[in-house]
Amino acid sequence: MQKNRNRTGMLPSRVVGSALASLLVVGLPGCDSLLGVTNPASVEADDLNNPALAEALYFGALGRFECAYVNQVIVVSLLTEELINSSNWAPIRPYALRQQDIESTTGGCPDGRNSNATGAYSPLQQARFLAEDGAARIEAFDAAVVSNREEMIGWLEGYAGYATLLLGEGWCEMAFDGGPLQSRQESFQLAETRFSSALDRATSLNNDELRNTALVGRARARLNQGNLSGAASDAEQVTEGFVREAVYATVSGGRENRIANYHNLNRYVTVNWMEYGNLMLGDVPDPRVPVEDTGGLGQSGNVPFWAQLKYEGAGSAIPIASWAEAQLILAEARPEEAEAAINRLRAAQGLPAYEPSGDHIADVLEERRRQLFLEGHRHNDMLRHDLPFPTGANHMGEFRGNVTCLPLPLQERENNQNIS
């Protein structure tokens, strides 16, 4: 499949300069080290209104999104038990057990390869803010001075859309920039607006990569809102083989794919072998869910360790948007085209043909569960279709809580004057 790679919170205005400074102190000959930089000092927000910093604003926002993205994939994979706890670490337990004390965590972007920190709220909010703020600042710069100005704005609008979309999908309710509570649907509407702006810019630029990325994002936002015709219309326009990825690099712990570190390296979590071990597709193992029984144990010493092989190492990229996802959106939104869409996707991967069971939604959700394994979709699929979350005691004999969508962090509630 064709792959298009990129380099890739609540941030009140008083800390904008400090947050951005940590992303601006490199000379930008490349972008692999942006998240490994420490903040030597804060800067005033007005200092960022400098056309010479346009690329720094752009790459800083994308880098923060990539950190947030892998953190969110880990979080929602724990909530849905794609990954299950195989450690004794306290930061993992609230997510693995879906307990209410999740409210006390906001997450971050740790630099260490052995970090057991869990959570994605703060980095997602930061990524959203940096993308929106960066787009506004770059748009104010003279196009004659800033090369690729329109492309940078379009991509920042798209990444703002994805950060907003992920916040809407993961949390029960949301607040942006100290504003009032918003419903999940309102978050999806805002994300759709961001994707539409990115799509308009992509069309004017004739930028197919940005166009495909925005189409998949908007199709997903529309599907979340129940706009099936709009979702299908966007999805069917996505170019076959398209993939937009979040890219990671083994230059520092903060720039690496944390799934490889959190799971494969440190064995804090294991693949849920009871649900994802030895999945078959007809008479052959399903290559979309590559896992293996290592014969070893997780970090706790008493849980079998099954390893995911989808991401080969800490430098492995993670899909953000893809033609594969678009085909499955189309299959869900247009039941009469589901068989054709799924078989197009399977044929492109050399997989056996799909034969409908008679339960359209169940078939599509099973295809999504396998095709989009460890890409952060299962949690929202379960919420959208009111699928039951596991209850009772888990594999470690610990009792699960009742969290499904994530509660808004206490830090947001206590510091946001519009929420009492």
VMD Tcl script that draws the C-alpha trace (Angstrom):
set ca {
  {0.00 0.00 0.00}
  {1.13 3.53 -0.69}
  {2.28 5.26 2.49}
  {2.50 8.97 3.06}
  {4.70 9.75 6.05}
  {5.02 12.98 7.95}
  {7.08 14.26 10.84}
  {5.02 14.45 12.88}
  {-4.47 20.30 26.44}
  {-5.53 22.66 28.04}
  {-3.09 25.49 27.50}
  {-4.27 28.87 28.77}
  {-2.78 31.89 27.03}
  {-0.46 32.66 29.93}
  {1.55 29.49 29.30}
  {1.55 29.53 25.50}
  {5.03 31.00 25.30}
  {6.51 28.47 27.70}
  {4.86 25.51 25.98}
  {5.94 26.58 22.53}
  {9.46 27.46 23.57}
  {10.24 23.83 24.26}
  {9.50 23.13 20.62}
  {11.32 26.08 19.12}
  {14.87 25.90 20.32}
  {16.21 23.81 17.44}
  {17.39 25.14 14.11}
  {15.09 22.78 12.17}
  {17.53 21.20 9.75}
  {15.23 18.22 10.38}
  {12.56 17.34 12.85}
  {13.45 14.11 14.60}
  {14.61 15.79 17.80}
  {11.78 18.21 18.50}
  {10.21 16.27 21.34}
  {13.56 15.51 22.91}
  {14.30 19.19 23.55}
  {14.03 20.58 27.07}
  {12.70 24.05 27.76}
  {15.54 26.39 28.73}
  {13.26 29.35 29.38}
  {9.86 30.72 28.58}
  {9.24 33.24 25.84}
  {6.54 35.82 25.41}
  {3.71 34.81 23.11}
  {4.32 37.87 20.93}
  {7.85 36.63 20.24}
  {6.28 33.83 18.21}
  {4.79 36.28 15.71}
  {7.93 35.96 13.63}
  {7.80 34.49 10.11}
  {11.19 32.88 10.71}
  {9.50 30.61 13.27}
  {6.75 29.34 10.94}
  {8.34 25.94 10.43}
  {9.06 25.61 14.13}
  {5.41 26.29 14.93}
  {4.38 23.76 12.31}
  {6.72 20.92 13.30}
  {6.19 21.60 16.99}
  {2.45 21.02 16.66}
  {2.91 17.86 14.60}
  {5.46 16.50 17.04}
  {3.16 17.04 19.99}
  {0.33 15.31 18.13}
  {2.48 12.24 17.49}
  {3.30 11.97 21.19}
  {-0.39 12.37 22.06}
  {-1.50 9.91 19.41}
  {0.50 6.90 20.58}
  {-0.47 7.67 24.19}
  {-4.14 7.66 23.21}
  {-3.79 4.38 21.32}
  {-2.36 2.80 24.48}
  {-5.12 4.27 26.68}
  {-8.05 3.12 24.57}
  {-6.43 -0.26 23.91}
  {-6.40 -0.80 27.68}
  {-10.01 0.31 28.04}
  {-11.15 -2.17 25.38}
  {-8.70 -4.87 26.48}
  {-6.85 -5.17 23.21}
  {-3.96 -4.81 25.64}
  {-4.25 -6.03 29.24}
  {-2.15 -5.34 32.31}
  {0.89 -7.53 32.93}
  {2.60 -5.29 35.50}
  {2.42 -4.15 39.11}
  {2.54 -0.45 38.24}
  {-0.06 1.84 39.81}
  {-0.36 4.27 36.83}
  {-1.63 1.46 34.59}
  {-4.27 0.03 36.92}
  {-7.01 2.69 36.59}
  {-7.07 2.30 32.80}
  {-6.68 -1.47 32.79}
  {-9.50 -1.80 35.34}
  {-11.60 1.13 34.05}
  {-11.81 2.72 37.51}
  {-13.00 6.20 38.41}
  {-9.57 7.33 39.63}
  {-8.73 7.79 35.95}
  {-10.04 11.30 36.71}
  {-6.85 12.11 38.58}
  {-4.56 11.53 35.58}
  {-3.96 13.77 32.57}
  {-0.94 12.14 30.95}
  {2.16 13.61 29.37}
  {5.02 12.98 26.96}
  {7.70 11.11 28.91}
  {11.26 11.06 27.61}
  {12.29 7.79 29.24}
  {11.95 4.46 27.43}
  {10.98 2.76 30.69}
  {8.22 5.18 31.67}
  {5.01 3.58 32.94}
  {3.05 6.86 32.72}
  {-0.41 6.49 31.27}
  {-2.87 9.06 29.91}
  {-3.37 11.28 26.88}
  {-5.62 14.18 27.87}
  {-2.97 16.87 28.31}
  {-0.90 16.00 25.22}
  {-4.03 15.85 23.05}
  {-5.20 19.23 24.30}
  {-1.71 20.63 23.77}
  {-1.54 19.22 20.24}
  {-4.94 20.70 19.42}
  {-4.02 24.11 20.81}
  {-0.60 24.22 19.14}
  {-2.14 23.28 15.78}
  {-4.89 25.89 16.02}
  {-2.60 28.59 17.37}
  {0.12 27.78 14.85}
  {-2.32 27.96 11.94}
  {-3.58 31.37 13.09}
  {-0.07 32.76 13.53}
  {1.21 31.43 10.20}
  {-1.85 32.75 8.38}
  {-0.93 36.23 9.63}
  {2.52 35.97 8.03}
  {3.19 37.35 4.54}
  {2.96 34.54 1.98}
  {5.86 36.10 0.10}
  {8.07 35.60 3.13}
  {6.92 32.15 4.28}
  {7.27 29.42 1.68}
  {4.65 26.65 1.82}
  {2.50 28.87 4.02}
  {-0.80 27.49 2.72}
  {0.33 23.87 2.99}
  {1.41 24.37 6.59}
  {-1.90 25.99 7.50}
  {-3.85 23.20 5.82}
  {-1.96 20.48 7.65}
  {-2.29 22.27 10.98}
  {-6.05 22.53 10.43}
  {-6.11 18.81 9.71}
  {-4.12 17.90 12.82}
  {-6.28 20.20 14.94}
  {-9.22 18.23 13.55}
  {-7.70 14.89 14.53}
  {-6.78 16.03 18.04}
  {-10.34 17.36 18.53}
  {-11.80 14.16 17.09}
  {-9.79 11.95 19.47}
  {-10.80 14.06 22.47}
  {-14.44 13.73 21.45}
  {-14.18 9.98 20.91}
  {-12.38 9.23 24.15}
  {-14.09 11.40 26.76}
  {-17.69 11.58 27.94}
  {-17.66 15.38 27.67}
  {-15.09 17.97 26.76}
  {-13.94 21.53 27.38}
  {-11.62 23.60 25.22}
  {-9.37 26.46 26.33}
  {-11.16 27.03 29.62}
  {-14.58 27.09 27.98}
  {-17.84 25.42 29.03}
  {-18.58 21.74 28.89}
  {-19.32 20.36 25.44}
  {-20.88 17.08 24.44}
  {-19.14 14.46 22.36}
  {-21.34 15.46 19.43}
  {-20.25 19.08 19.73}
  {-16.62 17.94 19.65}
  {-17.30 15.94 16.49}
  {-18.96 18.97 14.90}
  {-15.91 21.09 15.71}
  {-13.60 18.44 14.29}
  {-15.66 18.32 11.10}
  {-15.27 22.07 10.73}
  {-11.49 21.75 11.04}
  {-11.38 18.96 8.45}
  {-13.57 20.95 6.06}
  {-11.16 23.89 6.27}
  {-8.21 21.58 5.60}
  {-10.07 20.01 2.68}
  {-10.84 23.39 1.12}
  {-7.17 24.34 1.35}
  {-6.08 20.98 -0.06}
  {-8.40 21.43 -3.03}
  {-7.07 24.90 -3.80}
  {-3.49 23.59 -3.52}
  {-4.19 20.40 -5.46}
  {-2.55 18.53 -2.56}
  {-3.78 14.93 -2.74}
  {-2.10 13.82 0.48}
  {-3.75 16.54 2.55}
  {-7.01 15.99 0.71}
  {-7.09 12.26 1.49}
  {-6.15 12.86 5.13}
  {-8.92 15.43 5.56}
  {-11.46 13.23 3.77}
  {-10.82 10.27 6.08}
  {-10.97 12.53 9.14}
  {-14.20 14.18 8.08}
  {-15.75 10.84 7.15}
  {-14.93 9.58 10.65}
  {-16.32 12.73 12.29}
  {-19.51 12.44 10.25}
  {-19.88 8.73 11.04}
  {-19.64 9.63 14.73}
  {-22.49 12.09 14.26}
  {-24.69 9.57 12.47}
  {-24.34 11.38 9.13}
  {-24.02 8.18 7.12}
  {-24.51 9.73 3.69}
  {-21.89 12.40 4.35}
  {-19.46 9.86 5.77}
  {-19.85 7.57 2.76}
  {-19.50 10.45 0.31}
  {-16.14 11.40 1.84}
  {-14.90 7.83 2.26}
  {-15.49 6.80 -1.34}
  {-13.25 9.63 -2.57}
  {-10.13 8.41 -0.73}
  {-7.40 7.15 -3.04}
  {-6.80 3.40 -2.98}
  {-3.71 2.47 -0.98}
  {-3.50 5.81 0.82}
  {-1.99 5.85 4.34}
  {-1.06 8.89 6.45}
  {1.13 7.96 9.39}
  {2.44 9.35 12.62}
  {6.18 8.82 12.37}
  {8.47 7.91 15.26}
  {12.27 7.71 15.53}
  {14.77 6.06 17.84}
  {16.58 9.26 18.73}
  {15.16 9.55 22.24}
  {12.47 8.00 24.38}
  {10.18 10.96 23.73}
  {10.31 10.48 19.96}
  {9.71 6.75 19.98}
  {6.66 4.60 19.41}
  {5.61 4.01 23.03}
  {3.69 0.85 22.13}
  {7.04 -0.80 21.36}
  {8.55 0.49 24.62}
  {5.54 0.14 26.92}
  {4.61 -3.28 25.60}
  {7.40 -5.09 23.74}
  {10.38 -3.68 25.65}
  {9.09 -3.38 29.21}
  {6.21 -5.87 29.09}
  {3.98 -3.64 31.18}
  {1.01 -4.79 29.10}
  {0.36 -7.87 27.01}
  {-1.89 -8.54 24.05}
  {-5.19 -9.97 25.26}
  {-4.57 -13.49 24.00}
  {-8.08 -14.56 24.99}
  {-9.56 -12.24 22.36}
  {-6.73 -11.65 19.87}
  {-4.54 -14.74 20.11}
  {-4.47 -17.10 17.10}
  {-7.28 -15.38 15.18}
  {-8.04 -17.19 11.95}
  {-9.42 -16.03 8.62}
  {-10.87 -19.11 7.06}
  {-8.15 -21.74 7.28}
  {-5.21 -19.36 7.73}
  {-4.00 -17.10 10.55}
  {-5.30 -13.54 10.15}
  {-2.24 -11.41 9.23}
  {-4.05 -8.24 10.29}
  {-3.64 -9.24 13.94}
  {-0.01 -10.34 14.16}
  {0.61 -11.57 17.70}
  {2.64 -14.39 19.20}
  {2.95 -16.25 22.47}
  {6.50 -15.53 23.60}
  {6.39 -18.26 26.21}
  {7.56 -15.66 28.72}
  {5.86 -13.58 31.37}
  {4.97 -9.92 31.69}
  {6.65 -7.50 34.10}
  {4.57 -8.73 37.06}
  {5.94 -12.24 36.65}
  {2.56 -13.98 36.74}
  {0.86 -13.09 33.42}
  {1.67 -14.78 30.09}
  {3.26 -12.37 27.65}
  {1.82 -12.31 24.15}
  {3.58 -9.81 21.90}
  {2.13 -7.64 19.15}
  {4.16 -7.70 15.93}
  {2.27 -4.99 14.05}
  {4.78 -2.32 15.09}
  {8.20 -3.88 14.73}
  {10.12 -1.43 16.87}
  {10.33 1.95 18.55}
  {10.74 3.63 15.17}
  {7.59 2.10 13.66}
  {4.94 4.44 12.30}
  {1.24 4.27 13.27}
  {-1.53 4.95 10.73}
  {-3.56 8.09 11.36}
  {-5.80 7.89 8.29}
  {-5.99 5.27 5.56}
  {-7.89 3.95 2.57}
  {-8.49 0.81 4.64}
  {-10.35 2.83 7.26}
  {-12.25 4.67 4.53}
  {-13.45 1.39 3.00}
  {-14.73 0.22 6.37}
  {-16.52 3.54 6.93}
  {-18.12 3.06 3.53}
  {-19.09 -0.51 4.44}
  {-20.78 0.67 7.62}
  {-22.49 3.72 6.14}
  {-23.84 1.95 3.02}
  {-24.96 -1.57 3.94}
  {-25.75 -2.38 0.32}
  {-22.08 -1.77 -0.58}
  {-20.53 -3.47 2.45}
  {-19.62 -6.74 0.76}
  {-17.94 -4.97 -2.17}
  {-16.05 -2.54 0.07}
  {-14.77 -5.23 2.41}
  {-13.73 -7.45 -0.49}
  {-11.87 -4.58 -2.16}
  {-9.93 -4.17 1.03}
  {-9.31 -7.88 1.50}
  {-8.27 -8.35 -2.14}
  {-5.71 -5.55 -1.80}
  {-4.12 -7.57 1.04}
  {-4.39 -10.96 -0.61}
  {-6.92 -12.16 1.97}
  {-9.78 -14.65 1.49}
  {-13.04 -13.16 0.27}
  {-15.62 -12.00 2.79}
  {-18.95 -13.80 2.97}
  {-21.73 -11.89 4.78}
  {-23.19 -13.55 7.85}
  {-26.49 -11.70 7.59}
  {-25.64 -9.30 10.45}
  {-24.24 -6.27 8.67}
  {-23.10 -4.26 11.70}
  {-21.57 -7.27 13.46}
  {-19.61 -8.13 10.32}
  {-18.32 -4.58 9.83}
  {-17.33 -4.20 13.47}
  {-15.43 -7.49 13.36}
  {-13.59 -6.34 10.23}
  {-12.75 -3.08 12.00}
  {-11.61 -4.93 15.14}
  {-9.09 -6.88 13.09}
  {-8.09 -4.43 10.36}
  {-7.64 -1.51 12.76}
  {-6.06 -3.54 15.59}
  {-3.98 -1.28 17.88}
  {-4.85 1.83 15.90}
  {-7.16 3.32 18.53}
  {-10.58 2.66 16.97}
  {-12.10 -0.15 19.03}
  {-13.03 2.04 22.01}
  {-15.11 4.44 19.96}
  {-16.68 1.57 18.03}
  {-17.85 0.08 21.32}
  {-19.26 3.42 22.47}
  {-20.96 4.17 19.13}
  {-22.71 0.82 19.03}
  {-23.26 0.38 22.76}
  {-21.21 -2.82 22.88}
  {-20.76 -4.27 26.38}
  {-17.44 -3.73 28.13}
  {-16.02 -6.66 30.14}
  {-17.22 -6.90 33.73}
  {-16.29 -8.84 36.84}
  {-12.82 -10.14 37.63}
  {-10.07 -9.91 35.03}
  {-7.16 -12.23 34.26}
  {-5.35 -11.05 37.42}
  {-8.37 -11.63 39.67}
  {-8.99 -7.88 40.00}
  {-12.46 -6.45 39.59}
  {-13.16 -4.05 36.77}
  {-14.88 -0.71 37.28}
  {-17.67 0.80 35.20}
  {-15.83 3.47 33.18}
  {-16.60 3.32 29.47}
  {-16.06 6.81 28.06}
  {-13.34 8.66 29.97}
  {-14.36 11.14 32.67}
  {-13.08 14.68 32.29}
  {-9.96 15.05 34.48}
  {-10.39 16.65 37.88}
  {-7.66 19.11 36.98}
  {-9.83 20.46 34.17}
  {-12.88 20.67 36.39}
  {-11.06 22.39 39.26}
  {-9.13 24.91 37.14}
  {-11.79 25.75 34.56}
  {-13.94 28.64 35.84}
  {-16.67 27.74 33.35}
  {-17.15 24.36 35.04}
  {-18.35 24.28 38.61}
}
mol new
graphics top color blue
foreach p $ca { graphics top sphere $p radius 0.5 }
foreach p [lrange $ca 0 end-1] q [lrange $ca 1 end] { graphics top cylinder $p $q radius 0.2 }
display resetview
